[in-house]
């Protein structure tokens, strides 16, 4: 699995970076948190998920979610990890 570390701050920039990395073959994207998992980071995660597609894994560095475990085992084929507050 090829991973990309995303440090863009604005959601639109996150989406562009994820799309660029996806075209290079990345299937896992880790976003550096800027807002300790709060609103800005959630918006960035949404942009990354949309750009990455269903088969990619997207997570916020240092944060995990109980919901992510249920998605993993659901057979959906994609894992999205996000901070939940």
Order of alpha helices (4+ residues) and beta strands (2+ residues): beta-alpha-beta-alpha-beta-alpha
